Amino acid sequence: MKMLIDEHNIDLDAIDISESILGSRKKRISLKPLRLQPVNLQLFADSGDKTEKATPKKREKAREEGQVLQSREMTAAIVLLCLFITVKIAGGYMYEQIYAYFKIVFADYSKLTDLFTVEGLIKLFIDLLLRFLKIVAPVFAVALITGIVSGYAQVGFLFTTKTLAFKFSRINPLSGFKRIFSLRSVTELVKSILKIVVIGYIGYSYLADEAKNILNTMNMDVISIAAYICVTSINVAIRMCIAMLILGVLDYGYQWWEYEKSLKMSKQEIKQENKEAEGNPEVKAKIRQKQRQIALRRMLQDIPKADVVITNPTHFAVAIKYDPKVSDAPIVIAKGQDYIALRIKEIAKENKVEIVENKPLARTLYASVDIGERIPPELFQAVAEVLAFVYSLKNKGRVV
């Protein structure tokens, strides 16, 4: 031992001193426990913020649930504008019909003998109803058609009963309280105030310009006053409806922004939707793996039918079958590399299928011919020589 120490020039005193120093240090050093700082792992994950545009599937689902882009302000403005324009255009016709009916009431109804009987009252009611429908039919028709067209232009054809389904949130006081003091409620309040101010100003400015004409009505007869009031009211209403239509267009832009915002999706939601549409990748991988296993099993079952297996000899193996009744050229019925090549050769040996080593031909067949395909013409000569050799071994007496 001492010879080894002397041979390597090791100083024992220095070792003792270093050990004593280390020992004393070990006594003085106290290991304090490490304080681990907690880290929020969600910072490294998807935050869940809805920043992505809605996919077509999300839009279709929202539409089925009744969540569509529509501005009721614009629809109401269009209907009212068309309504008052119709009244202005058909006002003369409506006046004539009302005037003619009052003449009949005061001139002809007094001559009826059965006016105060049940049959007479029914007849009078039916006549009154028909004449009323005749007078207001243009207005009702325009309002109905305009409402349908404007609604269809915004939403299209949609029939759903999901909006009628019962939801507890609709009667929940807490949810209702939140809706009252939400940003949407404040926005609707601002829109209503703006609409009242604009429409009120338009009505006031028009009537202010008509102040002189209004004072001149004191010199008119009753019919002229009534006609002036009707014309003035319709003109004011049309101007108000035009202002409402402009506000409706602005409201449509706001509704579009809010609709797009409500449909936005997070990246995680898009990934989940893609998984549902395309299938789970793990499941698809398992399906592909199962398909490969089935194809491999079917391929291995066809090896006993082969005439010859051409090998590399260790890396590639290609099984070939030639049947003139099926094809005019040999067909590759199995091929494999490494482990599968080894398995092909084992099955070939078990079923006494000839195995021929030809490195260039095996590599070329493996790379250029798929399973079930015929041998290309440029390889006819090489494959024919192999088959001829195999047939000569089996003494089949047939040369290809």
C-alpha positions, 0 to 999 in steps of 0.5 A: 500500500505504501509503495503505491502511495510513494509511487503516485507521490500522494501526500498523506498529511495533505489528505488528513488536513483536507479531510479535517477542513471538510469535516469542519465545514460540514459541521458549520454548513446548514442546508436550508430547505428550498422554497418553491415558487408556485407557477400558474401552468395556465399561463402556458396554456390557451387563455381561452380568449375568443379572438378567432372568427366563427367557423361556418359550423358555428354560424349554422348552429347559432342560426338554428338556435335563432341567433341571427343578424337583424336590426329591428330598428331598420325593419320598423323604419322601412315598414313605417316609411313605406306605410306613410308613402302609401298613405300619401299616394293613396290618400285621395282614394281613401278619402273618396271611399270614406266620403262615399260611405258617409253619404250612404250612411246618412242618405240610404241607411235611414230608408232601410226598414229592417235597420234595427232588427237582428238581420239588419244589424248583421247586414250593416256590420258586414257592409261596414267591415267590407268597406273598411277592408277596402279602404285600408287594404292598400296600407295593410298589404304594403305593411305586410309585404314590406315587413316580410321582404325586409325581414327576409333580406336580413335573415332569410328563411328561418323556422326554429322552435328553439327560441321558444324553449324554456330557459331558467336564465330568463326568469332568474332575477340575478340574470335579469339584474345583470341584463339591466345593468349590462353594456347592452342595456346602456347601449340600447338606452343611448340609442333610444335617447338619440332616436327621440332627440333626432326625431323630435328635432326633425318634427320641431324644425318642420312644424316651425317652418309651417308656423305661418301656414298653421296660423292661416288655418283659422281662415279655412273651412273644416274640410280644408283644415282637416286636409291640411292637418293630414298632409302636414302629419304625413309629411312630418312622418315621412321625414321622421321615418327617413331619419329612423331609416338612417339610424336603422342603418347605423344600428344594423352596423352595430348589430353586425359588430355585436353579432360577430363578437358574440360568435367569436371562438377561442383557439381551443374551441376551433381545435375541438370543432376540427376534432369533431369534424375530422375525427379524433387523431388518436382514433384515426391513427388506431384505425389506420394501424388496424387497416395496416394490420389487416392488409399485412395479414392478407398479404402474408396469407397470399405468400403461399400462392407465390411462385418465387420470393426475390430477396436482397437477401436481408433487407427486402423481399418481394413475392411474385406470382405468374398466372397466364389466365389472370394476367399477361405479366407476373404480379407482385402479391407481397413485399416487405422490408426488414422484419416484414421481409424476414417474415415473408421468407419464413412463410415462403420456407414453410410453404416450400416457395422458392427464394432467390437472392437478387439484390438489384432486382429485389430493390427495384421491384420493392421501390417501383411496383406496388402490391397487386400491380404487374411487373413493368416491361423494363423488368420482364427480362430479369423476372423471366430469368428468375421464373425460368430458373425456379420452374427448372428447379421444380421440373415444371417443364415450362419456360417463360 
